[in-house]
Amino acid sequence: MTILLTILHILVCIALIAIVLLQSGKGAEMGASFGAGGSQSVFGAGGGTTFLSKLTTGAAIIFMLTSLTLAYLSGQSETSSIMPKGTVAPAPRKAAAPSTTQPAGTPQAPVQSTPAQQPSQRPSESAPQTK
């Protein structure tokens, strides 16, 4: 349907350009505005609505309707997506722990056989007492 409307819109656009260019300008009838010749017509100095002006109005209406319809249809997404609608992005992963294996050919660090000694604290040394 969008393709049909697009083709109709382009054809009406070209027709509207051609119709407007075929019409004579308002300046060509300046003599009639001041009472020369055309003032005796039924519709006055301005003259009646010609066929080309009616055709211009019709083409302009069709052009506006197709423009609005194409704008509405372009807002409606008809294309499919690989992502289903309403999905939530996965939570970021936690940082991985460093690997405990070492690549081949690198010497391993020696393991301490004695536990680390913690200094003992006496209550008198930890905080000075004030009197």
DSSP file with accessible surface (Angstrom, degrees, kcal/mol):
  #  RESIDUE AA STRUCTURE BP1 BP2  ACC     N-H-->O    O-->H-N    N-H-->O    O-->H-N    TCO  KAPPA ALPHA  PHI   PSI    X-CA   Y-CA   Z-CA
    1    1 A M     >        0   0  164      0, 0.0     4,-2.3     0, 0.0     5,-0.2   0.000 360.0 360.0 360.0 -35.7    0.0    0.0    0.0
    2    2 A T  H  >  +     0   0   52      2,-0.2     4,-2.3     1,-0.2     5,-0.2   0.891 360.0  51.3 -65.7 -37.5    2.9    2.3    0.7
    3    3 A I  H  > S+     0   0  132      2,-0.2     4,-2.4     1,-0.2    -1,-0.2   0.921 110.0  49.3 -66.0 -42.4    4.3    1.8   -2.7
    4    4 A L  H  > S+     0   0  128      1,-0.2     4,-2.5     2,-0.2    -2,-0.2   0.922 112.7  47.4 -62.6 -44.2    1.0    2.6   -4.4
    5    5 A L  H  X S+     0   0   25     -4,-2.3     4,-2.6     2,-0.2    -1,-0.2   0.877 110.7  52.3 -65.5 -36.9    0.6    5.8   -2.3
    6    6 A T  H  X S+     0   0   55     -4,-2.3     4,-2.3     2,-0.2    -2,-0.2   0.923 110.6  47.1 -65.5 -42.8    4.2    6.8   -3.1
    7    7 A I  H  X S+     0   0   94     -4,-2.4     4,-2.4     2,-0.2    -2,-0.2   0.933 113.8  47.9 -63.9 -44.9    3.6    6.4   -6.8
    8    8 A L  H  X S+     0   0   76     -4,-2.5     4,-2.6     1,-0.2     5,-0.2   0.913 110.9  52.1 -61.2 -41.6    0.3    8.3   -6.6
    9    9 A H  H  X S+     0   0   38     -4,-2.6     4,-2.2     1,-0.2    -2,-0.2   0.913 110.4  47.0 -62.7 -43.0    2.1   11.0   -4.6
   10   10 A I  H  X S+     0   0   90     -4,-2.3     4,-2.4     2,-0.2    -1,-0.2   0.916 112.8  49.4 -66.5 -42.2    4.8   11.4   -7.2
   11   11 A L  H  X S+     0   0  107     -4,-2.4     4,-2.5     1,-0.2    -2,-0.2   0.916 112.6  46.8 -64.1 -42.7    2.3   11.5  -10.1
   12   12 A V  H  X S+     0   0   18     -4,-2.6     4,-2.8     2,-0.2    -1,-0.2   0.889 110.5  54.0 -66.7 -36.7    0.2   14.2   -8.4
   13   13 A C  H  X S+     0   0   44     -4,-2.2     4,-2.1    -5,-0.2    -2,-0.2   0.941 111.0  44.4 -62.3 -45.7    3.3   16.2   -7.6
   14   14 A I  H  X S+     0   0  105     -4,-2.4     4,-2.3     1,-0.2    -2,-0.2   0.918 114.6  49.7 -65.4 -41.9    4.4   16.2  -11.2
   15   15 A A  H  X S+     0   0   43     -4,-2.5     4,-2.8     2,-0.2     5,-0.2   0.910 109.3  52.0 -63.7 -40.2    0.9   17.0  -12.3
   16   16 A L  H  X S+     0   0   32     -4,-2.8     4,-2.3     2,-0.2     5,-0.2   0.915 109.6  49.2 -64.0 -40.7    0.6   19.9   -9.8
   17   17 A I  H  X S+     0   0   99     -4,-2.1     4,-2.1    -5,-0.2    -1,-0.2   0.939 113.4  46.8 -62.8 -45.3    3.9   21.4  -11.0
   18   18 A A  H  X S+     0   0   48     -4,-2.3     4,-1.7     1,-0.2    -2,-0.2   0.917 111.9  50.2 -64.8 -41.4    2.7   21.2  -14.7
   19   19 A I  H  X S+     0   0   16     -4,-2.8     4,-1.1     1,-0.2    -1,-0.2   0.920 111.1  48.2 -65.1 -43.3   -0.7   22.7  -13.9
   20   20 A V  H  < S+     0   0   79     -4,-2.3     3,-0.4     1,-0.2    -1,-0.2   0.908 111.7  49.8 -65.3 -39.7    0.8   25.6  -12.0
   21   21 A L  H  < S+     0   0  139     -4,-2.1    -1,-0.2     1,-0.2    -2,-0.2   0.795 107.0  56.0 -70.5 -26.1    3.2   26.3  -14.8
   22   22 A L  H  < S+     0   0  128     -4,-1.7    -1,-0.2    -5,-0.2    -2,-0.2   0.753  90.1  91.6 -74.8 -25.5    0.4   26.2  -17.4
   23   23 A Q  S  < S-     0   0   66     -4,-1.1     2,-0.2    -3,-0.4    -3,-0.0  -0.422  80.0-120.0 -73.0 147.4   -1.6   28.9  -15.7
   24   24 A S        -     0   0   86      1,-0.1    -1,-0.1    -2,-0.1    -2,-0.1  -0.577  34.1-107.0 -83.3 150.5   -1.1   32.5  -16.6
   25   25 A G    >   -     0   0   50     -2,-0.2     3,-0.9     1,-0.1     4,-0.3  -0.185  22.0-112.8 -73.0 166.4    0.0   34.8  -13.9
   26   26 A K  G >  S+     0   0  179      1,-0.2     3,-1.3     2,-0.2    -1,-0.1   0.791 112.2  67.7 -69.3 -27.2   -2.2   37.4  -12.2
   27   27 A G  G >  S+     0   0   57      1,-0.2     3,-1.1     2,-0.1    -1,-0.2   0.719  85.9  70.1 -67.4 -19.2   -0.2   40.3  -13.7
   28   28 A A  G <  S+     0   0   78     -3,-0.9     3,-0.3     1,-0.3    -1,-0.2   0.731  98.2  49.8 -71.7 -18.7   -1.5   39.3  -17.2
   29   29 A E  G <>  +     0   0   88     -3,-1.3     4,-1.2    -4,-0.3     3,-0.3  -0.029  69.3 119.9-109.5  29.4   -5.0   40.6  -16.4
   30   30 A M  H <> S+     0   0   97     -3,-1.1     4,-1.0     1,-0.2    -1,-0.2   0.854  71.8  59.4 -64.5 -31.3   -4.0   44.0  -15.0
   31   31 A G  H >4>S+     0   0   41     -3,-0.3     5,-2.3     1,-0.2     3,-0.5   0.896 102.9  51.9 -64.7 -35.5   -6.1   45.7  -17.6
   32   32 A A  H >45S+     0   0   19     -3,-0.3     3,-1.3     1,-0.2    -1,-0.2   0.817 101.1  62.4 -71.6 -26.2   -9.2   43.9  -16.4
   33   33 A S  H 3<5S+     0   0   75     -4,-1.2    -1,-0.2     1,-0.3    -2,-0.2   0.820 104.8  46.8 -67.6 -29.3   -8.6   45.1  -12.9
   34   34 A F  T <<5S-     0   0  168     -4,-1.0    -1,-0.3    -3,-0.5    -2,-0.2   0.208 129.5 -90.0-100.9  15.4   -8.9   48.7  -13.9
   35   35 A G  T < 5S+     0   0   39     -3,-1.3     2,-0.7     1,-0.2    -3,-0.2   0.580  76.6 142.9  97.5   9.5  -12.1   48.2  -15.9
   36   36 A A  S   <S-     0   0   61     -5,-2.3     2,-2.8    -6,-0.2    -1,-0.2  -0.739  77.3 -47.2 -90.9 115.7  -10.8   47.4  -19.4
   37   37 A G  S >  S+     0   0   69     -2,-0.7     3,-1.2     1,-0.2    -1,-0.1  -0.252 130.9  61.9  71.6 -64.9  -12.8   44.9  -21.3
   38   38 A G  G >  S+     0   0   31     -2,-2.8     3,-1.6     1,-0.3    -1,-0.2   0.571  79.9  84.8 -77.0  -3.7  -13.3   42.1  -18.7
   39   39 A S  G 3  S+     0   0   43      1,-0.3    -1,-0.3    -4,-0.1     6,-0.1   0.691  82.0  62.5 -72.5 -16.0  -15.2   44.3  -16.3
   40   40 A Q  G <  S+     0   0  171     -3,-1.2    -1,-0.3     4,-0.1    -2,-0.1   0.421  81.3 113.2 -86.9   1.9  -18.4   43.5  -18.1
   41   41 A S  S X  S-     0   0   54     -3,-1.6     3,-1.0     3,-0.1     6,-0.1  -0.244  79.9-112.5 -72.6 164.7  -18.2   39.8  -17.4
   42   42 A V  T 3  S+     0   0  137      1,-0.2    -1,-0.1     2,-0.1     3,-0.1   0.881 115.0  45.4 -65.7 -37.6  -20.6   38.0  -15.1
   43   43 A F  T 3  S-     0   0  154      1,-0.3     3,-0.4     2,-0.1     4,-0.3   0.332 111.2-120.7 -92.6   5.6  -18.1   37.3  -12.3
   44   44 A G    X   -     0   0   28     -3,-1.0     3,-0.6     1,-0.2    -1,-0.3  -0.385  55.9 -35.9  88.7-164.8  -16.6   40.8  -12.3
   45   45 A A  T 3  S+     0   0   43      1,-0.2    -1,-0.2    -6,-0.1   -11,-0.1   0.794 133.6  58.7 -67.9 -29.8  -13.0   41.8  -13.0
   46   46 A G  T 3  S-     0   0   61     -3,-0.4    -1,-0.2     1,-0.1    -2,-0.2   0.784  98.8-146.4 -72.5 -24.6  -11.6   38.7  -11.2
   47   47 A G    <   -     0   0   39     -3,-0.6    -1,-0.1    -4,-0.3    -2,-0.1  -0.063  25.7 -59.3  80.6 169.4  -13.4   36.4  -13.6
   48   48 A G        -     0   0   33      1,-0.1     2,-0.6    -4,-0.1    -7,-0.0  -0.271  64.8 -80.0 -80.3 173.0  -14.8   33.0  -12.8
   49   49 A T        -     0   0   99      4,-0.1    -1,-0.1    -2,-0.0    -2,-0.1  -0.647  53.4-142.2 -75.5 121.0  -12.9   30.0  -11.5
   50   50 A T     >  -     0   0   83     -2,-0.6     4,-1.9     1,-0.1     5,-0.2  -0.298  21.3-107.2 -81.2 169.9  -11.2   28.4  -14.5
   51   51 A F  H  > S+     0   0  150      1,-0.2     4,-2.5     2,-0.2     5,-0.2   0.895 119.0  53.6 -62.6 -40.3  -10.7   24.7  -15.2
   52   52 A L  H  > S+     0   0   53      1,-0.2     4,-2.3     2,-0.2    -1,-0.2   0.871 107.2  50.3 -66.9 -34.9   -7.0   24.9  -14.4
   53   53 A S  H  > S+     0   0   31      2,-0.2     4,-2.1     1,-0.2    -1,-0.2   0.886 111.6  48.5 -71.8 -33.9   -7.6   26.6  -11.0
   54   54 A K  H  X S+     0   0  135     -4,-1.9     4,-2.4     2,-0.2    -2,-0.2   0.904 112.3  49.1 -67.3 -40.1  -10.1   23.9  -10.1
   55   55 A L  H  X S+     0   0   71     -4,-2.5     4,-2.6     2,-0.2    -2,-0.2   0.887 109.6  52.3 -66.1 -36.8   -7.6   21.2  -11.2
   56   56 A T  H  X S+     0   0   28     -4,-2.3     4,-2.5     2,-0.2    -2,-0.2   0.916 109.4  49.2 -64.0 -43.2   -4.9   22.9   -9.1
   57   57 A T  H  X S+     0   0   83     -4,-2.1     4,-2.2     2,-0.2    -2,-0.2   0.931 112.8  47.2 -62.7 -44.5   -7.1   22.8   -6.1
   58   58 A G  H  X S+     0   0   32     -4,-2.4     4,-2.4     1,-0.2    -2,-0.2   0.922 113.4  47.6 -63.4 -43.5   -8.0   19.1   -6.6
   59   59 A A  H  X S+     0   0   12     -4,-2.6     4,-2.6     1,-0.2    -1,-0.2   0.894 111.0  51.9 -66.2 -37.1   -4.3   18.2   -7.1
   60   60 A A  H  X S+     0   0   37     -4,-2.5     4,-2.4    -5,-0.2    -1,-0.2   0.902 109.6  49.3 -66.5 -39.1   -3.3   20.2   -4.1
   61   61 A I  H  X S+     0   0   97     -4,-2.2     4,-2.5     2,-0.2    -2,-0.2   0.940 113.2  46.2 -64.6 -45.8   -5.9   18.4   -1.9
   62   62 A I  H  X S+     0   0   78     -4,-2.4     4,-2.7     1,-0.2     5,-0.3   0.919 111.7  52.7 -63.4 -40.0   -4.7   15.0   -3.2
   63   63 A F  H  X S+     0   0   55     -4,-2.6     4,-2.2     1,-0.2    -2,-0.2   0.924 111.1  46.1 -61.2 -44.8   -1.1   16.0   -2.7
   64   64 A M  H  X S+     0   0  118     -4,-2.4     4,-2.5     2,-0.2    -1,-0.2   0.905 112.6  50.0 -66.6 -41.1   -1.7   17.0    1.0
   65   65 A L  H  X S+     0   0  102     -4,-2.5     4,-2.4     2,-0.2    -2,-0.2   0.916 112.6  45.9 -64.8 -42.6   -3.7   13.8    1.7
   66   66 A T  H  X S+     0   0    6     -4,-2.7     4,-2.6     2,-0.2     5,-0.2   0.877 111.8  53.2 -68.3 -34.5   -1.1   11.5    0.3
   67   67 A S  H  X S+     0   0   39     -4,-2.2     4,-2.2    -5,-0.3    -2,-0.2   0.940 112.3  43.7 -63.1 -47.0    1.6   13.5    2.2
   68   68 A L  H  X S+     0   0  122     -4,-2.5     4,-2.2     2,-0.2    -2,-0.2   0.900 114.5  49.8 -65.1 -40.2   -0.2   13.1    5.5
   69   69 A T  H  X S+     0   0   54     -4,-2.4     4,-2.7    -5,-0.2    -2,-0.2   0.922 111.7  47.6 -66.6 -42.6   -1.0    9.4    4.8
   70   70 A L  H  X S+     0   0   32     -4,-2.6     4,-1.9     2,-0.2    -1,-0.2   0.880 111.3  51.6 -66.1 -35.7    2.6    8.6    3.9
   71   71 A A  H  X S+     0   0   60     -4,-2.2     4,-0.9    -5,-0.2    -1,-0.2   0.911 111.7  46.9 -66.3 -39.9    3.9   10.5    7.0
   72   72 A Y  H >X S+     0   0  152     -4,-2.2     4,-0.9     1,-0.2     3,-0.6   0.928 112.7  48.9 -66.2 -43.7    1.5    8.4    9.2
   73   73 A L  H 3< S+     0   0   32     -4,-2.7     3,-0.3     1,-0.2    -1,-0.2   0.814 104.8  58.3 -68.8 -29.1    2.5    5.1    7.6
   74   74 A S  H 3< S+     0   0   99     -4,-1.9    -1,-0.2     1,-0.2    -2,-0.2   0.783 102.0  56.0 -71.6 -22.9    6.2    5.9    8.0
   75   75 A G  H << S+     0   0   63     -4,-0.9     2,-0.7    -3,-0.6    -1,-0.2   0.759  91.9  81.2 -76.2 -24.5    5.6    6.2   11.7
   76   76 A Q  S  < S-     0   0   95     -4,-0.9     2,-0.7    -3,-0.3    -1,-0.0  -0.741  84.4-136.8 -83.4 114.9    4.1    2.7   11.8
   77   77 A S        +     0   0   82     -2,-0.7    -3,-0.1     1,-0.2    -2,-0.1  -0.634  34.1 165.4 -79.4 111.8    7.0    0.3   11.9
   78   78 A E        +     0   0  150     -2,-0.7     2,-0.2    -5,-0.1    -1,-0.2   0.489  46.7 100.6 -99.1  -7.8    6.4   -2.6    9.5
   79   79 A T  S    S-     0   0  115      1,-0.1     2,-0.2     0, 0.0    -2,-0.0  -0.507  71.2-126.4 -79.8 148.5    9.9   -3.8    9.4
   80   80 A S        -     0   0  120     -2,-0.2     2,-0.3     2,-0.0    -2,-0.1  -0.582  20.4-153.3 -91.5 157.3   10.9   -6.8   11.5
   81   81 A S        -     0   0   89     -2,-0.2     4,-0.1     2,-0.1    -1,-0.0  -0.910  23.8-131.2-127.4 155.3   13.7   -6.8   14.0
   82   82 A I  S    S+     0   0  164     -2,-0.3    -1,-0.1     2,-0.1    -2,-0.0   0.711  95.9  73.8 -77.1 -18.5   15.9   -9.5   15.4
   83   83 A M  S    S-     0   0  117      4,-0.0    -2,-0.1    -3,-0.0     3,-0.1  -0.850  86.8-130.1 -95.6 124.3   15.2   -8.2   18.9
   84   84 A P    >   -     0   0   85      0, 0.0     3,-1.1     0, 0.0     2,-0.1  -0.396  32.7 -98.8 -69.3 151.2   11.7   -8.9   20.1
   85   85 A K  T 3  S+     0   0  194      1,-0.2    -4,-0.0    -4,-0.1     0, 0.0  -0.411 103.3  26.2 -70.5 144.9    9.7   -6.0   21.5
   86   86 A G  T 3  S+     0   0   81      1,-0.3     2,-0.2    -2,-0.1    -1,-0.2   0.577  83.8 140.8  84.4   8.7    9.6   -5.6   25.3
   87   87 A T    <   -     0   0   72     -3,-1.1     2,-0.4     1,-0.0    -1,-0.3  -0.597  43.8-138.3 -85.6 150.4   12.9   -7.3   26.0
   88   88 A V        -     0   0  134     -2,-0.2     3,-0.1     1,-0.0    -1,-0.0  -0.855  24.0-108.7-106.0 140.1   15.2   -6.0   28.6
   89   89 A A        -     0   0   82     -2,-0.4    -1,-0.0     1,-0.1     0, 0.0  -0.362  44.3-101.0 -64.7 142.5   19.0   -5.9   28.1
   90   90 A P        -     0   0  121      0, 0.0    -1,-0.1     0, 0.0     3,-0.1  -0.319  41.2 -98.5 -65.4 152.1   20.8   -8.4   30.2
   91   91 A A        -     0   0   87      1,-0.1     2,-0.0    -3,-0.1    -3,-0.0  -0.353  47.8 -95.1 -67.6 146.5   22.5   -7.2   33.4
   92   92 A P        -     0   0  126      0, 0.0    -1,-0.1     0, 0.0     2,-0.1  -0.363  44.4-113.0 -64.5 144.5   26.3   -6.6   33.0
   93   93 A R        -     0   0  238      1,-0.1     2,-0.1    -3,-0.1     3,-0.1  -0.432  28.2-108.1 -77.4 152.1   28.4   -9.5   34.1
   94   94 A K        -     0   0  203      1,-0.1    -1,-0.1    -2,-0.1     2,-0.1  -0.406  46.8 -87.2 -74.1 155.4   30.7   -9.4   37.1
   95   95 A A        -     0   0  101      1,-0.1    -1,-0.1    -2,-0.1     2,-0.1  -0.377  48.6-114.0 -64.9 137.0   34.4   -9.2   36.5
   96   96 A A        -     0   0   97      1,-0.1    -1,-0.1    -2,-0.1     3,-0.1  -0.409  29.6-108.0 -73.3 146.2   35.9  -12.6   36.2
   97   97 A A        -     0   0   90      1,-0.1    -1,-0.1    -2,-0.1     3,-0.1  -0.431  45.4 -92.9 -69.3 148.2   38.4  -13.8   38.8
   98   98 A P        -     0   0  121      0, 0.0    -1,-0.1     0, 0.0     2,-0.1  -0.302  48.5 -98.6 -63.6 148.7   42.0  -13.9   37.7
   99   99 A S        -     0   0   93      1,-0.1    -3,-0.0    -3,-0.1     0, 0.0  -0.405  23.5-156.7 -70.1 139.0   43.1  -17.2   36.3
  100  100 A T  S    S+     0   0  139     -2,-0.1     2,-0.3    -3,-0.1    -1,-0.1   0.604  70.4  85.9 -91.3 -13.8   45.0  -19.5   38.7
  101  101 A T        -     0   0  107      1,-0.0    -2,-0.1     0, 0.0     0, 0.0  -0.670  68.5-147.2 -88.9 145.0   46.7  -21.4   36.0
  102  102 A Q        -     0   0  101     -2,-0.3     3,-0.1     4,-0.1    -2,-0.1  -0.823  25.6 -99.0-109.0 150.2   49.9  -20.1   34.5
  103  103 A P    >   -     0   0   99      0, 0.0     3,-1.3     0, 0.0    -1,-0.1  -0.258  50.9 -89.2 -64.1 154.7   51.1  -20.5   31.0
  104  104 A A  T 3  S+     0   0  105      1,-0.2     0, 0.0     3,-0.0     0, 0.0  -0.321 109.4  33.0 -65.2 142.8   53.6  -23.3   30.3
  105  105 A G  T 3  S+     0   0   85      1,-0.3    -1,-0.2    -3,-0.1     0, 0.0   0.366  88.9 110.4  95.1  -5.3   57.2  -22.4   30.6
  106  106 A T    <   -     0   0   67     -3,-1.3    -1,-0.3    -4,-0.0     2,-0.1  -0.873  69.6-120.7-104.6 134.0   56.9  -19.8   33.4
  107  107 A P        -     0   0  119      0, 0.0     2,-0.2     0, 0.0    -3,-0.0  -0.425  25.9-121.1 -71.6 145.2   58.3  -20.8   36.8
  108  108 A Q        -     0   0  161     -2,-0.1     3,-0.1     1,-0.1     0, 0.0  -0.587  28.6-106.0 -83.4 150.0   55.8  -20.8   39.7
  109  109 A A        -     0   0   75     -2,-0.2    -1,-0.1     1,-0.1     2,-0.1  -0.455  42.5-101.1 -73.0 143.8   56.4  -18.6   42.7
  110  110 A P        -     0   0  130      0, 0.0     2,-0.4     0, 0.0    -1,-0.1  -0.387  34.3-126.7 -66.7 144.7   57.7  -20.5   45.8
  111  111 A V        -     0   0  136     -2,-0.1     2,-0.3    -3,-0.1    -3,-0.0  -0.768  19.8-120.8 -93.5 134.7   55.0  -21.2   48.4
  112  112 A Q        -     0   0  159     -2,-0.4     4,-0.1     1,-0.1    -1,-0.0  -0.563  17.8-164.5 -75.5 134.7   55.7  -20.0   52.0
  113  113 A S  S    S+     0   0  120     -2,-0.3    -1,-0.1     2,-0.1    -2,-0.0   0.655  70.2  68.8 -92.8 -16.8   55.6  -22.9   54.4
  114  114 A T  S    S-     0   0   95      1,-0.0     3,-0.1     3,-0.0     2,-0.0  -0.841  86.4-118.0-104.3 140.0   55.4  -20.7   57.5
  115  115 A P        -     0   0  105      0, 0.0     2,-0.1     0, 0.0    -2,-0.1  -0.360  40.2 -92.6 -69.9 154.4   52.2  -18.7   58.3
  116  116 A A        -     0   0   87      1,-0.1     2,-0.4    -4,-0.1     0, 0.0  -0.427  40.1-128.1 -69.1 136.5   52.5  -15.0   58.5
  117  117 A Q        -     0   0  181     -2,-0.1    -1,-0.1    -3,-0.1    -3,-0.0  -0.756  16.5-151.8 -89.3 131.8   53.2  -13.7   62.0
  118  118 A Q        -     0   0  178     -2,-0.4     2,-0.1     1,-0.0     0, 0.0  -0.845  23.3-114.5-101.4 135.8   50.9  -11.0   63.3
  119  119 A P        -     0   0  118      0, 0.0     2,-0.3     0, 0.0    -1,-0.0  -0.443  30.3-124.9 -68.4 138.9   52.3   -8.6   65.9
  120  120 A S        -     0   0  100     -2,-0.1     2,-0.5     1,-0.0     0, 0.0  -0.656  20.5-148.3 -85.1 141.4   50.6   -8.9   69.2
  121  121 A Q        -     0   0  161     -2,-0.3     3,-0.0     3,-0.0    -1,-0.0  -0.920   2.1-150.4-112.1 133.1   49.1   -5.8   70.7
  122  122 A R    >>  -     0   0  149     -2,-0.5     4,-1.6     1,-0.1     3,-0.9  -0.770  24.1-121.7 -95.4 150.7   49.0   -5.1   74.3
  123  123 A P  H 3> S+     0   0  109      0, 0.0     4,-1.0     0, 0.0    -1,-0.1   0.839 112.1  55.2 -62.8 -29.7   46.1   -3.0   75.7
  124  124 A S  H 34 S+     0   0   87      1,-0.2     5,-0.2     2,-0.2    -3,-0.0   0.828 110.8  44.9 -73.5 -27.2   48.6   -0.5   77.2
  125  125 A E  H <4 S+     0   0  122     -3,-0.9    -1,-0.2     1,-0.1    -4,-0.0   0.740 101.9  65.9 -87.0 -23.6   50.3    0.0   73.8
  126  126 A S  H  < S+     0   0   76     -4,-1.6    -2,-0.2     1,-0.2    -1,-0.1   0.918 114.5  11.7 -70.1 -40.6   47.2    0.4   71.7
  127  127 A A  S  < S-     0   0   53     -4,-1.0    -1,-0.2     0, 0.0     2,-0.2  -0.991  77.1-121.3-140.3 130.9   45.9    3.6   73.2
  128  128 A P        -     0   0  122      0, 0.0     2,-0.5     0, 0.0    -3,-0.1  -0.494  29.7-132.0 -69.2 139.2   47.5    6.1   75.5
  129  129 A Q        -     0   0  164     -5,-0.2     2,-0.4    -2,-0.2    -5,-0.0  -0.783  18.2-159.7 -94.8 134.8   45.6    6.5   78.7
  130  130 A T              0   0  134     -2,-0.5     0, 0.0     0, 0.0     0, 0.0  -0.896 360.0 360.0-114.7 143.9   44.9   10.0   79.9
  131  131 A K              0   0  245     -2,-0.4    -2,-0.0     0, 0.0     0, 0.0  -0.744 360.0 360.0-113.1 360.0   44.0   10.9   83.4
